[in-house]
Amino acid sequence: MGIRTVDLERTGKGRFTATNVRGGSIRVSDGMDDDGFTPVELLLAAIGGCAGLDIDAILAKRSDFVSFTVNSQADKVRDDGGNHLVDFKVTFDARFPDDEDGQAARDFLPTAMTKSHDWLCTVSRTVHLGASVDFLEA
């Protein structure tokens, strides 16, 4: 499936711009003096976004959404393992029309959530399974 890459360029003290290979960008910051996303917020967005996209693709085949929101949260702790996140929770609020197709989508939501959690979502699967991260000097 191949290598994925994002480049970050320092734009100021405590600030970077992350750019993907398609030219999209997002501001990354320490969260002190601006509204840029912190790295922890980006991780939460990646987990929620990954699962949300999975569920959107699965359920949109059954019905249009009236609304669909995803909330991602985790508790940041510092212990013998250093700084890390624990107790991740991703909450899905999917609303569908009050018709037969909407009911079919509502009924399938738990299955879609399980498919994303157990197999599809690369981001949450990576966190769950654990992966090595090497820091290299260019």
C-alpha positions in Angstrom: 0.0 0.0 0.0 3.0 2.2 0.3 4.7 5.0 2.2 2.7 7.9 3.5 4.5 11.2 4.1 3.9 14.7 5.5 6.5 17.5 5.6 6.6 20.1 8.4 8.3 23.5 8.1 8.9 25.7 11.1 7.1 29.0 10.6 7.9 30.6 14.0 8.5 29.8 17.7 6.3 26.9 18.6 4.7 26.8 15.1 4.9 24.6 12.0 3.0 24.1 8.8 2.4 20.5 7.8 2.0 19.9 4.1 0.8 16.7 2.4 1.9 15.5 -1.1 -1.3 16.9 -2.6 -0.5 20.4 -1.4 -2.9 20.6 1.5 -1.7 22.2 4.7 -2.6 22.6 8.4 -1.0 24.8 11.1 0.6 22.9 14.0 1.5 24.7 17.2 2.2 24.4 20.8 -1.3 25.8 21.5 0.1 28.7 23.6 -0.6 31.8 21.4 -2.7 30.8 18.5 -5.5 28.5 17.3 -3.2 26.0 15.4 -3.7 22.3 16.2 -1.4 20.8 18.8 0.1 17.4 18.0 -2.2 15.7 20.5 -5.3 17.4 18.8 -4.0 16.2 15.4 -3.8 12.6 16.7 -7.3 12.8 18.1 -8.5 14.3 14.8 -6.7 11.6 12.9 -8.3 8.8 15.0 -11.8 10.4 14.8 -11.4 11.3 11.1 -10.2 7.9 10.1 -13.1 6.1 11.8 -15.6 8.7 10.7 -14.5 8.3 7.0 -14.9 4.5 7.4 -18.3 4.8 8.9 -19.4 7.4 6.3 -18.3 5.2 3.4 -20.2 2.2 4.9 -23.4 3.9 6.0 -23.8 6.3 3.1 -24.4 3.2 0.9 -27.6 2.7 2.9 -28.9 6.2 3.5 -28.0 9.9 3.3 -27.1 11.4 6.7 -29.1 14.1 8.2 -26.0 14.9 10.3 -22.9 13.1 11.4 -20.4 14.3 14.0 -17.5 12.5 15.7 -15.9 13.4 19.0 -12.5 12.1 19.9 -11.0 12.4 23.4 -8.2 10.9 25.5 -6.7 11.7 28.9 -3.1 13.0 28.8 -1.0 11.6 31.6 2.6 11.7 32.8 3.8 8.7 34.6 6.8 6.2 34.6 6.2 5.8 30.9 6.6 9.6 30.3 3.9 11.7 28.6 1.2 9.8 26.8 -2.5 9.5 26.2 -4.8 6.9 27.8 -8.5 6.0 27.7 -9.2 7.0 24.1 -12.9 7.4 23.4 -14.5 8.1 20.0 -18.2 9.0 20.0 -20.3 8.9 16.8 -23.6 10.9 16.5 -25.1 9.8 13.2 -28.6 11.0 12.3 -30.6 9.6 9.4 -34.0 10.3 7.8 -37.0 8.7 9.3 -37.5 6.3 6.5 -36.7 2.6 5.7 -33.2 3.4 4.4 -32.5 5.6 7.4 -33.5 2.8 9.7 -31.3 0.4 7.9 -28.3 2.7 8.3 -29.1 3.2 12.0 -29.3 -0.5 12.5 -26.0 -1.0 10.8 -24.1 1.7 12.7 -22.8 -0.7 15.5 -21.5 -3.1 12.8 -19.8 -0.2 10.9 -18.2 1.0 14.2 -16.9 -2.5 14.8 -15.5 -2.9 11.3 -13.7 0.4 11.6 -12.3 -0.4 15.1 -11.3 -4.0 14.5 -10.0 -3.8 10.9 -10.3 -0.7 8.8 -9.1 2.5 10.6 -5.3 2.6 10.0 -4.8 5.3 12.6 -6.6 3.7 15.6 -5.3 0.2 14.6 -1.7 1.6 14.6 -2.2 3.1 18.1 -3.9 -0.1 19.3 -1.3 -2.4 17.9 1.7 -0.2 18.7 4.4 0.7 16.2 8.0 1.6 16.3 8.9 5.3 15.8 12.5 6.0 14.8 13.9 9.6 15.1 16.5 10.1 12.4 18.8 13.1 11.6 18.8 14.2 7.9 
